[in-house]
Amino acid sequence: MTDQVRPRVRYVIGPDGSPLTIADLPPGNTQRWVIRRKAEVVAAVRGGLLSLEEACRRYTLTVDEFLSWQALIDRHGLAGLRATRIQEYRG
């Protein structure tokens, strides 16, 4: 049996509804994670633009950190990613 590699997509639809490519993603050295940047990374992974492993490596994230962003979007929408509301949404 051969390993099947999923072909990489050229773009995904970003959180604002516009096409999002690898070039549009936040730089790998991003320090300030605003809602939009977190949502773009989640959209890129969900759409197949990046794998979870690639995203974690590129942005020095833990898998748990990425999964928490994803869960917050699923539960609360983009507002769930707001750092000032994190205590309100978690718990």
HTML snippet that shows the backbone in 3Dmol.js (N, CA, C, O; Angstrom):
<script src="https://3Dmol.org/build/3Dmol-min.js"></script>
<div id="view" style="width:600px;height:400px;position:relative"></div>
<script>
const pdb = `
ATOM      1  N   MET A   1       0.841  -1.186   0.000  1.00  0.00           N
ATOM      2  CA  MET A   1       0.000   0.000   0.000  1.00  0.00           C
ATOM      3  C   MET A   1       0.884   1.248   0.000  1.00  0.00           C
ATOM      4  O   MET A   1       1.851   1.322   0.759  1.00  0.00           O
ATOM      5  N   THR A   2       0.568   2.197  -0.821  1.00  0.00           N
ATOM      6  CA  THR A   2       1.372   3.419  -0.894  1.00  0.00           C
ATOM      7  C   THR A   2       0.728   4.506  -0.040  1.00  0.00           C
ATOM      8  O   THR A   2      -0.491   4.560   0.122  1.00  0.00           O
ATOM      9  N   ASP A   3       1.577   5.358   0.492  1.00  0.00           N
ATOM     10  CA  ASP A   3       1.055   6.490   1.261  1.00  0.00           C
ATOM     11  C   ASP A   3       0.443   7.487   0.299  1.00  0.00           C
ATOM     12  O   ASP A   3       1.062   7.879  -0.691  1.00  0.00           O
ATOM     13  N   GLN A   4      -0.755   7.884   0.595  1.00  0.00           N
ATOM     14  CA  GLN A   4      -1.406   8.874  -0.256  1.00  0.00           C
ATOM     15  C   GLN A   4      -1.214  10.250   0.352  1.00  0.00           C
ATOM     16  O   GLN A   4      -1.537  10.482   1.517  1.00  0.00           O
ATOM     17  N   VAL A   5      -0.695  11.140  -0.437  1.00  0.00           N
ATOM     18  CA  VAL A   5      -0.488  12.513  -0.005  1.00  0.00           C
ATOM     19  C   VAL A   5      -1.589  13.355  -0.617  1.00  0.00           C
ATOM     20  O   VAL A   5      -1.790  13.356  -1.831  1.00  0.00           O
ATOM     21  N   ARG A   6      -2.289  14.062   0.229  1.00  0.00           N
ATOM     22  CA  ARG A   6      -3.350  14.922  -0.262  1.00  0.00           C
ATOM     23  C   ARG A   6      -2.739  16.096  -1.010  1.00  0.00           C
ATOM     24  O   ARG A   6      -1.845  16.763  -0.488  1.00  0.00           O
ATOM     25  N   PRO A   7      -3.206  16.356  -2.220  1.00  0.00           N
ATOM     26  CA  PRO A   7      -2.641  17.496  -2.949  1.00  0.00           C
ATOM     27  C   PRO A   7      -2.910  18.805  -2.203  1.00  0.00           C
ATOM     28  O   PRO A   7      -3.987  19.013  -1.645  1.00  0.00           O
ATOM     29  N   ARG A   8      -1.928  19.657  -2.209  1.00  0.00           N
ATOM     30  CA  ARG A   8      -2.068  20.947  -1.511  1.00  0.00           C
ATOM     31  C   ARG A   8      -2.972  21.860  -2.323  1.00  0.00           C
ATOM     32  O   ARG A   8      -2.862  21.950  -3.546  1.00  0.00           O
ATOM     33  N   VAL A   9      -3.859  22.525  -1.621  1.00  0.00           N
ATOM     34  CA  VAL A   9      -4.741  23.479  -2.291  1.00  0.00           C
ATOM     35  C   VAL A   9      -3.991  24.787  -2.486  1.00  0.00           C
ATOM     36  O   VAL A   9      -3.042  25.081  -1.759  1.00  0.00           O
ATOM     37  N   ARG A  10      -4.415  25.566  -3.463  1.00  0.00           N
ATOM     38  CA  ARG A  10      -3.744  26.851  -3.743  1.00  0.00           C
ATOM     39  C   ARG A  10      -4.273  27.968  -2.860  1.00  0.00           C
ATOM     40  O   ARG A  10      -3.542  28.899  -2.522  1.00  0.00           O
ATOM     41  N   TYR A  11      -5.532  27.876  -2.490  1.00  0.00           N
ATOM     42  CA  TYR A  11      -6.105  28.879  -1.600  1.00  0.00           C
ATOM     43  C   TYR A  11      -7.305  28.278  -0.877  1.00  0.00           C
ATOM     44  O   TYR A  11      -7.864  27.262  -1.291  1.00  0.00           O
ATOM     45  N   VAL A  12      -7.682  28.937   0.216  1.00  0.00           N
ATOM     46  CA  VAL A  12      -8.901  28.601   0.950  1.00  0.00           C
ATOM     47  C   VAL A  12      -9.672  29.899   1.134  1.00  0.00           C
ATOM     48  O   VAL A  12      -9.148  30.984   0.885  1.00  0.00           O
ATOM     49  N   ILE A  13     -10.892  29.781   1.562  1.00  0.00           N
ATOM     50  CA  ILE A  13     -11.672  30.985   1.859  1.00  0.00           C
ATOM     51  C   ILE A  13     -11.356  31.390   3.295  1.00  0.00           C
ATOM     52  O   ILE A  13     -11.536  30.610   4.230  1.00  0.00           O
ATOM     53  N   GLY A  14     -10.888  32.608   3.450  1.00  0.00           N
ATOM     54  CA  GLY A  14     -10.495  33.120   4.761  1.00  0.00           C
ATOM     55  C   GLY A  14     -11.694  33.502   5.603  1.00  0.00           C
ATOM     56  O   GLY A  14     -12.833  33.429   5.141  1.00  0.00           O
ATOM     57  N   PRO A  15     -11.443  33.910   6.834  1.00  0.00           N
ATOM     58  CA  PRO A  15     -12.524  34.246   7.754  1.00  0.00           C
ATOM     59  C   PRO A  15     -13.380  35.439   7.303  1.00  0.00           C
ATOM     60  O   PRO A  15     -14.516  35.594   7.750  1.00  0.00           O
ATOM     61  N   ASP A  16     -12.834  36.271   6.425  1.00  0.00           N
ATOM     62  CA  ASP A  16     -13.600  37.419   5.932  1.00  0.00           C
ATOM     63  C   ASP A  16     -14.281  37.130   4.594  1.00  0.00           C
ATOM     64  O   ASP A  16     -14.895  38.015   3.998  1.00  0.00           O
ATOM     65  N   GLY A  17     -14.165  35.864   4.123  1.00  0.00           N
ATOM     66  CA  GLY A  17     -14.818  35.471   2.881  1.00  0.00           C
ATOM     67  C   GLY A  17     -13.976  35.625   1.630  1.00  0.00           C
ATOM     68  O   GLY A  17     -14.416  35.260   0.540  1.00  0.00           O
ATOM     69  N   SER A  18     -12.776  36.155   1.769  1.00  0.00           N
ATOM     70  CA  SER A  18     -11.908  36.343   0.599  1.00  0.00           C
ATOM     71  C   SER A  18     -10.912  35.185   0.502  1.00  0.00           C
ATOM     72  O   SER A  18     -10.654  34.500   1.491  1.00  0.00           O
ATOM     73  N   PRO A  19     -10.350  34.970  -0.704  1.00  0.00           N
ATOM     74  CA  PRO A  19      -9.362  33.901  -0.866  1.00  0.00           C
ATOM     75  C   PRO A  19      -8.126  34.161   0.001  1.00  0.00           C
ATOM     76  O   PRO A  19      -7.677  35.298   0.141  1.00  0.00           O
ATOM     77  N   LEU A  20      -7.596  33.099   0.568  1.00  0.00           N
ATOM     78  CA  LEU A  20      -6.444  33.177   1.455  1.00  0.00           C
ATOM     79  C   LEU A  20      -5.392  32.198   0.934  1.00  0.00           C
ATOM     80  O   LEU A  20      -5.646  30.997   0.848  1.00  0.00           O
ATOM     81  N   THR A  21      -4.215  32.712   0.589  1.00  0.00           N
ATOM     82  CA  THR A  21      -3.121  31.870   0.100  1.00  0.00           C
ATOM     83  C   THR A  21      -2.033  31.803   1.168  1.00  0.00           C
ATOM     84  O   THR A  21      -2.093  32.501   2.180  1.00  0.00           O
ATOM     85  N   ILE A  22      -1.042  30.954   0.927  1.00  0.00           N
ATOM     86  CA  ILE A  22       0.109  30.867   1.844  1.00  0.00           C
ATOM     87  C   ILE A  22       0.741  32.249   2.022  1.00  0.00           C
ATOM     88  O   ILE A  22       1.129  32.616   3.131  1.00  0.00           O
ATOM     89  N   ALA A  23       0.843  33.010   0.941  1.00  0.00           N
ATOM     90  CA  ALA A  23       1.461  34.343   0.999  1.00  0.00           C
ATOM     91  C   ALA A  23       0.660  35.310   1.866  1.00  0.00           C
ATOM     92  O   ALA A  23       1.214  36.274   2.395  1.00  0.00           O
ATOM     93  N   ASP A  24      -0.645  35.057   2.016  1.00  0.00           N
ATOM     94  CA  ASP A  24      -1.499  35.944   2.810  1.00  0.00           C
ATOM     95  C   ASP A  24      -1.465  35.629   4.300  1.00  0.00           C
ATOM     96  O   ASP A  24      -1.930  36.425   5.116  1.00  0.00           O
ATOM     97  N   LEU A  25      -0.917  34.475   4.656  1.00  0.00           N
ATOM     98  CA  LEU A  25      -0.896  34.070   6.066  1.00  0.00           C
ATOM     99  C   LEU A  25       0.050  34.952   6.871  1.00  0.00           C
ATOM    100  O   LEU A  25       0.964  35.561   6.314  1.00  0.00           O
ATOM    101  N   PRO A  26      -0.169  35.020   8.184  1.00  0.00           N
ATOM    102  CA  PRO A  26       0.746  35.811   9.020  1.00  0.00           C
ATOM    103  C   PRO A  26       2.175  35.281   8.894  1.00  0.00           C
ATOM    104  O   PRO A  26       2.379  34.092   8.650  1.00  0.00           O
ATOM    105  N   PRO A  27       3.165  36.166   9.061  1.00  0.00           N
ATOM    106  CA  PRO A  27       4.553  35.710   9.001  1.00  0.00           C
ATOM    107  C   PRO A  27       4.855  34.720  10.134  1.00  0.00           C
ATOM    108  O   PRO A  27       4.208  34.743  11.182  1.00  0.00           O
ATOM    109  N   GLY A  28       5.826  33.870   9.910  1.00  0.00           N
ATOM    110  CA  GLY A  28       6.178  32.855  10.896  1.00  0.00           C
ATOM    111  C   GLY A  28       6.656  33.410  12.224  1.00  0.00           C
ATOM    112  O   GLY A  28       6.579  32.725  13.243  1.00  0.00           O
ATOM    113  N   ASN A  29       7.146  34.634  12.227  1.00  0.00           N
ATOM    114  CA  ASN A  29       7.654  35.235  13.464  1.00  0.00           C
ATOM    115  C   ASN A  29       6.608  36.108  14.162  1.00  0.00           C
ATOM    116  O   ASN A  29       6.961  36.974  14.962  1.00  0.00           O
ATOM    117  N   THR A  30       5.330  35.887  13.866  1.00  0.00           N
ATOM    118  CA  THR A  30       4.256  36.691  14.467  1.00  0.00           C
ATOM    119  C   THR A  30       4.305  36.571  15.985  1.00  0.00           C
ATOM    120  O   THR A  30       4.387  35.471  16.533  1.00  0.00           O
ATOM    121  N   GLN A  31       4.255  37.708  16.646  1.00  0.00           N
ATOM    122  CA  GLN A  31       4.259  37.746  18.113  1.00  0.00           C
ATOM    123  C   GLN A  31       2.905  38.206  18.652  1.00  0.00           C
ATOM    124  O   GLN A  31       2.469  37.775  19.720  1.00  0.00           O
ATOM    125  N   ARG A  32       2.261  39.069  17.911  1.00  0.00           N
ATOM    126  CA  ARG A  32       0.980  39.629  18.365  1.00  0.00           C
ATOM    127  C   ARG A  32      -0.148  38.932  17.616  1.00  0.00           C
ATOM    128  O   ARG A  32      -0.348  39.156  16.422  1.00  0.00           O
ATOM    129  N   TRP A  33      -0.884  38.080  18.335  1.00  0.00           N
ATOM    130  CA  TRP A  33      -1.927  37.260  17.714  1.00  0.00           C
ATOM    131  C   TRP A  33      -3.292  37.922  17.871  1.00  0.00           C
ATOM    132  O   TRP A  33      -3.991  37.696  18.859  1.00  0.00           O
ATOM    133  N   VAL A  34      -3.659  38.727  16.904  1.00  0.00           N
ATOM    134  CA  VAL A  34      -4.986  39.341  16.895  1.00  0.00           C
ATOM    135  C   VAL A  34      -5.989  38.326  16.343  1.00  0.00           C
ATOM    136  O   VAL A  34      -5.604  37.314  15.757  1.00  0.00           O
ATOM    137  N   ILE A  35      -7.249  38.604  16.533  1.00  0.00           N
ATOM    138  CA  ILE A  35      -8.313  37.688  16.113  1.00  0.00           C
ATOM    139  C   ILE A  35      -8.158  37.272  14.659  1.00  0.00           C
ATOM    140  O   ILE A  35      -8.224  36.083  14.346  1.00  0.00           O
ATOM    141  N   ARG A  36      -7.956  38.220  13.782  1.00  0.00           N
ATOM    142  CA  ARG A  36      -7.876  37.931  12.345  1.00  0.00           C
ATOM    143  C   ARG A  36      -6.774  36.936  12.033  1.00  0.00           C
ATOM    144  O   ARG A  36      -6.985  36.005  11.256  1.00  0.00           O
ATOM    145  N   ARG A  37      -5.603  37.116  12.625  1.00  0.00           N
ATOM    146  CA  ARG A  37      -4.477  36.218  12.346  1.00  0.00           C
ATOM    147  C   ARG A  37      -4.759  34.800  12.830  1.00  0.00           C
ATOM    148  O   ARG A  37      -4.481  33.833  12.121  1.00  0.00           O
ATOM    149  N   LYS A  38      -5.308  34.676  14.029  1.00  0.00           N
ATOM    150  CA  LYS A  38      -5.657  33.347  14.549  1.00  0.00           C
ATOM    151  C   LYS A  38      -6.670  32.681  13.625  1.00  0.00           C
ATOM    152  O   LYS A  38      -6.534  31.507  13.284  1.00  0.00           O
ATOM    153  N   ALA A  39      -7.680  33.434  13.226  1.00  0.00           N
ATOM    154  CA  ALA A  39      -8.734  32.891  12.362  1.00  0.00           C
ATOM    155  C   ALA A  39      -8.180  32.485  11.002  1.00  0.00           C
ATOM    156  O   ALA A  39      -8.626  31.490  10.431  1.00  0.00           O
ATOM    157  N   GLU A  40      -7.218  33.235  10.473  1.00  0.00           N
ATOM    158  CA  GLU A  40      -6.604  32.872   9.190  1.00  0.00           C
ATOM    159  C   GLU A  40      -5.852  31.553   9.293  1.00  0.00           C
ATOM    160  O   GLU A  40      -5.933  30.719   8.391  1.00  0.00           O
ATOM    161  N   VAL A  41      -5.126  31.361  10.380  1.00  0.00           N
ATOM    162  CA  VAL A  41      -4.377  30.115  10.555  1.00  0.00           C
ATOM    163  C   VAL A  41      -5.340  28.939  10.701  1.00  0.00           C
ATOM    164  O   VAL A  41      -5.114  27.878  10.118  1.00  0.00           O
ATOM    165  N   VAL A  42      -6.409  29.118  11.472  1.00  0.00           N
ATOM    166  CA  VAL A  42      -7.406  28.047  11.622  1.00  0.00           C
ATOM    167  C   VAL A  42      -8.039  27.728  10.268  1.00  0.00           C
ATOM    168  O   VAL A  42      -8.197  26.555   9.928  1.00  0.00           O
ATOM    169  N   ALA A  43      -8.402  28.741   9.494  1.00  0.00           N
ATOM    170  CA  ALA A  43      -8.995  28.529   8.168  1.00  0.00           C
ATOM    171  C   ALA A  43      -8.019  27.810   7.243  1.00  0.00           C
ATOM    172  O   ALA A  43      -8.422  26.942   6.469  1.00  0.00           O
ATOM    173  N   ALA A  44      -6.743  28.167   7.318  1.00  0.00           N
ATOM    174  CA  ALA A  44      -5.729  27.536   6.465  1.00  0.00           C
ATOM    175  C   ALA A  44      -5.597  26.048   6.775  1.00  0.00           C
ATOM    176  O   ALA A  44      -5.482  25.231   5.862  1.00  0.00           O
ATOM    177  N   VAL A  45      -5.614  25.695   8.052  1.00  0.00           N
ATOM    178  CA  VAL A  45      -5.494  24.287   8.434  1.00  0.00           C
ATOM    179  C   VAL A  45      -6.766  23.538   8.052  1.00  0.00           C
ATOM    180  O   VAL A  45      -6.700  22.452   7.476  1.00  0.00           O
ATOM    181  N   ARG A  46      -7.903  24.107   8.366  1.00  0.00           N
ATOM    182  CA  ARG A  46      -9.172  23.447   8.044  1.00  0.00           C
ATOM    183  C   ARG A  46      -9.340  23.232   6.546  1.00  0.00           C
ATOM    184  O   ARG A  46      -9.899  22.221   6.121  1.00  0.00           O
ATOM    185  N   GLY A  47      -8.864  24.166   5.754  1.00  0.00           N
ATOM    186  CA  GLY A  47      -9.026  24.081   4.310  1.00  0.00           C
ATOM    187  C   GLY A  47      -7.945  23.289   3.602  1.00  0.00           C
ATOM    188  O   GLY A  47      -8.053  23.038   2.402  1.00  0.00           O
ATOM    189  N   GLY A  48      -6.903  22.890   4.320  1.00  0.00           N
ATOM    190  CA  GLY A  48      -5.850  22.098   3.712  1.00  0.00           C
ATOM    191  C   GLY A  48      -4.704  22.900   3.129  1.00  0.00           C
ATOM    192  O   GLY A  48      -3.850  22.347   2.436  1.00  0.00           O
ATOM    193  N   LEU A  49      -4.675  24.196   3.402  1.00  0.00           N
ATOM    194  CA  LEU A  49      -3.567  25.026   2.924  1.00  0.00           C
ATOM    195  C   LEU A  49      -2.284  24.692   3.693  1.00  0.00           C
ATOM    196  O   LEU A  49      -1.189  24.692   3.130  1.00  0.00           O
ATOM    197  N   LEU A  50      -2.440  24.409   4.987  1.00  0.00           N
ATOM    198  CA  LEU A  50      -1.348  23.966   5.867  1.00  0.00           C
ATOM    199  C   LEU A  50      -1.852  22.764   6.646  1.00  0.00           C
ATOM    200  O   LEU A  50      -3.047  22.653   6.918  1.00  0.00           O
ATOM    201  N   SER A  51      -0.955  21.875   7.003  1.00  0.00           N
ATOM    202  CA  SER A  51      -1.341  20.802   7.924  1.00  0.00           C
ATOM    203  C   SER A  51      -1.247  21.354   9.349  1.00  0.00           C
ATOM    204  O   SER A  51      -0.639  22.400   9.578  1.00  0.00           O
ATOM    205  N   LEU A  52      -1.840  20.659  10.280  1.00  0.00           N
ATOM    206  CA  LEU A  52      -1.747  21.060  11.682  1.00  0.00           C
ATOM    207  C   LEU A  52      -0.286  21.109  12.110  1.00  0.00           C
ATOM    208  O   LEU A  52       0.132  22.043  12.793  1.00  0.00           O
ATOM    209  N   GLU A  53       0.485  20.112  11.712  1.00  0.00           N
ATOM    210  CA  GLU A  53       1.899  20.057  12.075  1.00  0.00           C
ATOM    211  C   GLU A  53       2.674  21.234  11.480  1.00  0.00           C
ATOM    212  O   GLU A  53       3.513  21.838  12.149  1.00  0.00           O
ATOM    213  N   GLU A  54       2.383  21.553  10.211  1.00  0.00           N
ATOM    214  CA  GLU A  54       3.058  22.690   9.572  1.00  0.00           C
ATOM    215  C   GLU A  54       2.726  23.995  10.275  1.00  0.00           C
ATOM    216  O   GLU A  54       3.607  24.828  10.493  1.00  0.00           O
ATOM    217  N   ALA A  55       1.462  24.177  10.631  1.00  0.00           N
ATOM    218  CA  ALA A  55       1.043  25.409  11.311  1.00  0.00           C
ATOM    219  C   ALA A  55       1.717  25.530  12.672  1.00  0.00           C
ATOM    220  O   ALA A  55       2.207  26.600  13.032  1.00  0.00           O
ATOM    221  N   CYS A  56       1.742  24.441  13.424  1.00  0.00           N
ATOM    222  CA  CYS A  56       2.366  24.482  14.749  1.00  0.00           C
ATOM    223  C   CYS A  56       3.861  24.767  14.646  1.00  0.00           C
ATOM    224  O   CYS A  56       4.410  25.526  15.444  1.00  0.00           O
ATOM    225  N   ARG A  57       4.504  24.167  13.679  1.00  0.00           N
ATOM    226  CA  ARG A  57       5.948  24.392  13.492  1.00  0.00           C
ATOM    227  C   ARG A  57       6.208  25.830  13.023  1.00  0.00           C
ATOM    228  O   ARG A  57       7.083  26.514  13.553  1.00  0.00           O
ATOM    229  N   ARG A  58       5.445  26.270  12.036  1.00  0.00           N
ATOM    230  CA  ARG A  58       5.650  27.609  11.470  1.00  0.00           C
ATOM    231  C   ARG A  58       5.435  28.708  12.510  1.00  0.00           C
ATOM    232  O   ARG A  58       6.168  29.697  12.535  1.00  0.00           O
ATOM    233  N   TYR A  59       4.428  28.533  13.366  1.00  0.00           N
ATOM    234  CA  TYR A  59       4.064  29.587  14.321  1.00  0.00           C
ATOM    235  C   TYR A  59       4.475  29.284  15.761  1.00  0.00           C
ATOM    236  O   TYR A  59       4.093  30.008  16.680  1.00  0.00           O
ATOM    237  N   THR A  60       5.241  28.228  15.957  1.00  0.00           N
ATOM    238  CA  THR A  60       5.677  27.810  17.289  1.00  0.00           C
ATOM    239  C   THR A  60       4.478  27.718  18.236  1.00  0.00           C
ATOM    240  O   THR A  60       4.479  28.294  19.323  1.00  0.00           O
ATOM    241  N   LEU A  61       3.474  26.992  17.801  1.00  0.00           N
ATOM    242  CA  LEU A  61       2.276  26.766  18.602  1.00  0.00           C
ATOM    243  C   LEU A  61       2.285  25.331  19.105  1.00  0.00           C
ATOM    244  O   LEU A  61       2.874  24.448  18.480  1.00  0.00           O
ATOM    245  N   THR A  62       1.639  25.108  20.220  1.00  0.00           N
ATOM    246  CA  THR A  62       1.398  23.727  20.631  1.00  0.00           C
ATOM    247  C   THR A  62       0.109  23.277  19.946  1.00  0.00           C
ATOM    248  O   THR A  62      -0.717  24.099  19.549  1.00  0.00           O
ATOM    249  N   VAL A  63      -0.046  21.979  19.816  1.00  0.00           N
ATOM    250  CA  VAL A  63      -1.279  21.450  19.239  1.00  0.00           C
ATOM    251  C   VAL A  63      -2.471  21.888  20.093  1.00  0.00           C
ATOM    252  O   VAL A  63      -3.519  22.254  19.559  1.00  0.00           O
ATOM    253  N   ASP A  64      -2.312  21.851  21.408  1.00  0.00           N
ATOM    254  CA  ASP A  64      -3.398  22.272  22.301  1.00  0.00           C
ATOM    255  C   ASP A  64      -3.779  23.731  22.083  1.00  0.00           C
ATOM    256  O   ASP A  64      -4.961  24.076  22.112  1.00  0.00           O
ATOM    257  N   GLU A  65      -2.790  24.586  21.867  1.00  0.00           N
ATOM    258  CA  GLU A  65      -3.070  26.008  21.632  1.00  0.00           C
ATOM    259  C   GLU A  65      -3.884  26.186  20.348  1.00  0.00           C
ATOM    260  O   GLU A  65      -4.883  26.904  20.333  1.00  0.00           O
ATOM    261  N   PHE A  66      -3.445  25.520  19.266  1.00  0.00           N
ATOM    262  CA  PHE A  66      -4.183  25.607  18.011  1.00  0.00           C
ATOM    263  C   PHE A  66      -5.599  25.059  18.190  1.00  0.00           C
ATOM    264  O   PHE A  66      -6.567  25.687  17.760  1.00  0.00           O
ATOM    265  N   LEU A  67      -5.721  23.901  18.817  1.00  0.00           N
ATOM    266  CA  LEU A  67      -7.049  23.295  19.005  1.00  0.00           C
ATOM    267  C   LEU A  67      -7.954  24.172  19.857  1.00  0.00           C
ATOM    268  O   LEU A  67      -9.170  24.171  19.666  1.00  0.00           O
ATOM    269  N   SER A  68      -7.378  24.922  20.796  1.00  0.00           N
ATOM    270  CA  SER A  68      -8.198  25.835  21.598  1.00  0.00           C
ATOM    271  C   SER A  68      -8.742  26.973  20.733  1.00  0.00           C
ATOM    272  O   SER A  68      -9.887  27.389  20.910  1.00  0.00           O
ATOM    273  N   TRP A  69      -7.927  27.481  19.795  1.00  0.00           N
ATOM    274  CA  TRP A  69      -8.410  28.519  18.869  1.00  0.00           C
ATOM    275  C   TRP A  69      -9.579  27.970  18.064  1.00  0.00           C
ATOM    276  O   TRP A  69     -10.614  28.619  17.914  1.00  0.00           O
ATOM    277  N   GLN A  70      -9.390  26.759  17.549  1.00  0.00           N
ATOM    278  CA  GLN A  70     -10.416  26.140  16.722  1.00  0.00           C
ATOM    279  C   GLN A  70     -11.715  25.938  17.514  1.00  0.00           C
ATOM    280  O   GLN A  70     -12.803  26.221  17.013  1.00  0.00           O
ATOM    281  N   ALA A  71     -11.594  25.452  18.743  1.00  0.00           N
ATOM    282  CA  ALA A  71     -12.765  25.215  19.585  1.00  0.00           C
ATOM    283  C   ALA A  71     -13.469  26.526  19.936  1.00  0.00           C
ATOM    284  O   ALA A  71     -14.698  26.586  19.966  1.00  0.00           O
ATOM    285  N   LEU A  72     -12.687  27.576  20.201  1.00  0.00           N
ATOM    286  CA  LEU A  72     -13.284  28.877  20.535  1.00  0.00           C
ATOM    287  C   LEU A  72     -14.067  29.438  19.343  1.00  0.00           C
ATOM    288  O   LEU A  72     -15.142  30.011  19.522  1.00  0.00           O
ATOM    289  N   ILE A  73     -13.536  29.275  18.139  1.00  0.00           N
ATOM    290  CA  ILE A  73     -14.257  29.721  16.937  1.00  0.00           C
ATOM    291  C   ILE A  73     -15.552  28.924  16.799  1.00  0.00           C
ATOM    292  O   ILE A  73     -16.607  29.495  16.523  1.00  0.00           O
ATOM    293  N   ASP A  74     -15.474  27.610  16.991  1.00  0.00           N
ATOM    294  CA  ASP A  74     -16.659  26.761  16.846  1.00  0.00           C
ATOM    295  C   ASP A  74     -17.741  27.118  17.868  1.00  0.00           C
ATOM    296  O   ASP A  74     -18.928  27.122  17.542  1.00  0.00           O
ATOM    297  N   ARG A  75     -17.335  27.412  19.085  1.00  0.00           N
ATOM    298  CA  ARG A  75     -18.302  27.691  20.153  1.00  0.00           C
ATOM    299  C   ARG A  75     -18.820  29.127  20.169  1.00  0.00           C
ATOM    300  O   ARG A  75     -19.998  29.371  20.430  1.00  0.00           O
ATOM    301  N   HIS A  76     -17.918  30.080  19.885  1.00  0.00           N
ATOM    302  CA  HIS A  76     -18.256  31.489  20.101  1.00  0.00           C
ATOM    303  C   HIS A  76     -18.063  32.383  18.888  1.00  0.00           C
ATOM    304  O   HIS A  76     -18.277  33.592  18.976  1.00  0.00           O
ATOM    305  N   GLY A  77     -17.662  31.813  17.754  1.00  0.00           N
ATOM    306  CA  GLY A  77     -17.363  32.630  16.583  1.00  0.00           C
ATOM    307  C   GLY A  77     -16.039  33.350  16.772  1.00  0.00           C
ATOM    308  O   GLY A  77     -15.291  33.056  17.704  1.00  0.00           O
ATOM    309  N   LEU A  78     -15.757  34.278  15.898  1.00  0.00           N
ATOM    310  CA  LEU A  78     -14.474  34.987  15.952  1.00  0.00           C
ATOM    311  C   LEU A  78     -14.281  35.743  17.260  1.00  0.00           C
ATOM    312  O   LEU A  78     -13.150  35.906  17.719  1.00  0.00           O
ATOM    313  N   ALA A  79     -15.369  36.204  17.863  1.00  0.00           N
ATOM    314  CA  ALA A  79     -15.252  36.943  19.122  1.00  0.00           C
ATOM    315  C   ALA A  79     -14.644  36.078  20.223  1.00  0.00           C
ATOM    316  O   ALA A  79     -14.070  36.604  21.176  1.00  0.00           O
ATOM    317  N   GLY A  80     -14.763  34.764  20.101  1.00  0.00           N
ATOM    318  CA  GLY A  80     -14.178  33.874  21.088  1.00  0.00           C
ATOM    319  C   GLY A  80     -12.664  33.938  21.126  1.00  0.00           C
ATOM    320  O   GLY A  80     -12.052  33.539  22.117  1.00  0.00           O
ATOM    321  N   LEU A  81     -12.055  34.432  20.064  1.00  0.00           N
ATOM    322  CA  LEU A  81     -10.597  34.541  19.999  1.00  0.00           C
ATOM    323  C   LEU A  81     -10.067  35.810  20.642  1.00  0.00           C
ATOM    324  O   LEU A  81      -8.854  35.988  20.753  1.00  0.00           O
ATOM    325  N   ARG A  82     -10.938  36.673  21.057  1.00  0.00           N
ATOM    326  CA  ARG A  82     -10.508  37.935  21.659  1.00  0.00           C
ATOM    327  C   ARG A  82      -9.803  37.666  22.979  1.00  0.00           C
ATOM    328  O   ARG A  82     -10.388  37.064  23.879  1.00  0.00           O
ATOM    329  N   ALA A  83      -8.570  38.099  23.105  1.00  0.00           N
ATOM    330  CA  ALA A  83      -7.756  37.821  24.297  1.00  0.00           C
ATOM    331  C   ALA A  83      -8.396  38.390  25.561  1.00  0.00           C
ATOM    332  O   ALA A  83      -8.289  37.789  26.630  1.00  0.00           O
ATOM    333  N   THR A  84      -9.052  39.526  25.451  1.00  0.00           N
ATOM    334  CA  THR A  84      -9.635  40.145  26.645  1.00  0.00           C
ATOM    335  C   THR A  84     -10.873  39.402  27.132  1.00  0.00           C
ATOM    336  O   THR A  84     -11.315  39.621  28.260  1.00  0.00           O
ATOM    337  N   ARG A  85     -11.438  38.534  26.312  1.00  0.00           N
ATOM    338  CA  ARG A  85     -12.626  37.775  26.682  1.00  0.00           C
ATOM    339  C   ARG A  85     -12.318  36.315  27.007  1.00  0.00           C
ATOM    340  O   ARG A  85     -13.233  35.537  27.278  1.00  0.00           O
ATOM    341  N   ILE A  86     -11.056  35.940  26.982  1.00  0.00           N
ATOM    342  CA  ILE A  86     -10.694  34.531  27.092  1.00  0.00           C
ATOM    343  C   ILE A  86     -11.204  33.904  28.390  1.00  0.00           C
ATOM    344  O   ILE A  86     -11.659  32.760  28.371  1.00  0.00           O
ATOM    345  N   GLN A  87     -11.144  34.606  29.495  1.00  0.00           N
ATOM    346  CA  GLN A  87     -11.614  34.047  30.755  1.00  0.00           C
ATOM    347  C   GLN A  87     -13.131  33.854  30.736  1.00  0.00           C
ATOM    348  O   GLN A  87     -13.650  32.921  31.350  1.00  0.00           O
ATOM    349  N   GLU A  88     -13.826  34.724  30.042  1.00  0.00           N
ATOM    350  CA  GLU A  88     -15.273  34.625  29.945  1.00  0.00           C
ATOM    351  C   GLU A  88     -15.696  33.391  29.149  1.00  0.00           C
ATOM    352  O   GLU A  88     -16.699  32.755  29.472  1.00  0.00           O
ATOM    353  N   TYR A  89     -14.932  33.054  28.111  1.00  0.00           N
ATOM    354  CA  TYR A  89     -15.298  31.948  27.243  1.00  0.00           C
ATOM    355  C   TYR A  89     -14.768  30.610  27.731  1.00  0.00           C
ATOM    356  O   TYR A  89     -15.379  29.573  27.473  1.00  0.00           O
ATOM    357  N   ARG A  90     -13.661  30.616  28.420  1.00  0.00           N
ATOM    358  CA  ARG A  90     -13.093  29.369  28.941  1.00  0.00           C
ATOM    359  C   ARG A  90     -13.651  29.114  30.335  1.00  0.00           C
ATOM    360  O   ARG A  90     -13.942  30.037  31.097  1.00  0.00           O
ATOM    361  N   GLY A  91     -13.785  27.868  30.628  1.00  0.00           N
ATOM    362  CA  GLY A  91     -14.215  27.582  31.990  1.00  0.00           C
ATOM    363  C   GLY A  91     -15.491  26.830  32.084  1.00  0.00           C
ATOM    364  O   GLY A  91     -15.952  26.532  33.186  1.00  0.00           O
TER     365      GLY A  91
END
`;
const viewer = $3Dmol.createViewer("view");
viewer.addModel(pdb, "pdb");
viewer.setStyle({}, {cartoon: {color: "spectrum"}});
viewer.zoomTo();
viewer.render();
</script>
